[in-house]
């Protein structure tokens, strides 16, 4: 896409702000963010409030060729505006594996130091060199717009001071580069669960897919209450690169967790990290006089966040990569007939990847929170062909037949209003028992995948569908859901036929 690169080169030549503050220190950025309205909490960490409190997905445009005349005019206006502005430049490195390392640079207008402060804590210190990816953020621009130029590694963010926009700008770029190299960038967390199995202690690598707000971070950052020598090792919570050999390369040095309802009993590891002095709270209710933090108050937003360092989370280590993936977990959040967990064939797993079933959360579009939706790969940041990613995912599974895949429901069974909640405690126990290979399965002849008959530590009678629906209702809802899935997959004309056939069992 030489056209796209030449367009971006022309814009970057126009980028001549009045002054650039190059790579200020963490301490300087923190002080500036505090002066710009930050609050020091009772825990000694910094809390900031943004004007935009979720991603501006519906205002995001992927540019793979020529830019429209309207957008070209907009870009020229922006770069002319920046000639009189002071900007902060910050350089960081994404990934630690040498062949995947990428130099990342952000420029942010100087009135918004909290953005480079939080983003800078996301990645690794700069090692010098020219940037592979550049993001320019003009948070005060009156129009919301994100223009993504994947072939040039360039993103322009307008009208948003939400840190997640900058975070995803870089991650979107690295996922696209991974795709071009024959790998697969995934919106997935990673961890290791070490348990006794067949009399031996062994490590099992997990990938956990899921849209923001469905429990991905909560489950990846959980200890499962294991006792030595059993334990977990937490690696990543957002984006990894899945390689053809079944390994997963990490990308980031911090976690960006939702804080709504965060408390120490159900999430002790995340709670402890969120109250660390190194954490930065974003859009969390904090009393400006006393600094008291209330993770249950959603007055500002239900998408309150904490940027936490990996080293502040117990059970992390110095590695961010996963040497071997043993289990893939697709996290969904439904409230109807889907069981708490199902075991999938490789073809069904690729179908689950393409179906991307979940619900909208406040991280994406707060006005649609709770609404059922489908996002391929549970990854809103895919650039280019989606079916190509589904086919690639299936190929990796076929080339690594020891990887087992599961669909995990973190919602309810039996209806949103009266159904049985699948708790965090249920889900972490299920993951533990997957690692131990202690679940008894039977095939569901209607769906073609396997469902649990017995899970140690969980009373499955709570989730029996006949407690909530009549036989006719179950049959009707199952038939309707299968038809919805068929219609969704039918749009992908180049999808491996075995993926489509998996849901037709």
Buried (B, 14 or more C-beta within 10 A) or exposed (E): EEEBBEBBEEBBEBBEBEEBBEBBEEEBBBBBBBEEEBBBBEBEBBBBBBEBBBBBBEBBEBBEEEBEEEBBEBBEEBBEBBEEBEBBBBBBBBBBBEEBBBBBBBBBBBBBBBBBBBBBBBBBEBEEEEBBBBBBBBBBBEEBBBBBBBBBBBBBBBBBBBBBBBBBBBBBBBBBBBBEEEBBBBBBBBBBBBBEEEEEEEBBBBBBBBBBBBBBBBBBBBBBEBEEEBBBBBBBBBBBBBBEEBBBBBBBBBBBBBBBEBEEEBBBBBBBBBBBEBBBBBBBBBEEEEBEBEBEEBEBBBBBBBBBBBBBBBBBEEEBBBEBBBBBBBBBBBBBBBBBBBBBBBBBBBBBBBBBBBBBBBBBBBEEBEEBBBBBBBBBBBBEEBBBBBBBBBBBBBEBEEBBBBBBBBBBBBEEEEBBEBEBEBBBBBBBBBBBEBBEBEEBEEBBBBBBEEBEEBEBEBBEBEEBBEEEBBEEBBEEBBEBBEEBBEEBEEBBEBBBBBBEB
